[in-house]
């Protein structure tokens, strides 16, 4: 059994046996480089297919949520008109053989003009500005807590 089959059977988990098979040495470099490259491209292709399927399923989910929201709003509006008013709460309700429908009052804040909101009601998100840090370090500045890191990415063509 080759290491690729072993990795797939283990769901991507790497055992000591697989690590020994994965080890690249001078005598097996060409063979392993070709095998790794094929396997990497296969996995990336499968990941792309999975991403496309996720997008497709998310679109179905969104369509169902939108339809549900529209139906819920239509039913709510109808209940407001045709529902029976509870004398204690003033809320409208209606019962069918299968369901009990009722309205519940709630409140939410609606922002009419963000520019008019006083500063005390704003939340400021603190976030590291990596592109500016990179620029500063490249210009010779010392930035405490940060450094440029050299990375090497593998290209397979």
Secondary structure, DSSP 8 states (H G I E B T S, - for coil): --HHHHHHHTTT---HHHHHHH---GGGHHHHHHHHHHHHHHHHHHHHHHHHHHHHHHHHHHHHHHHHHHHHHHHHHHHHHHSEE-TTT--EEEE-SS-EEE---------S-GGGS-GGG--------HHHHHHHHHTT---TT------------
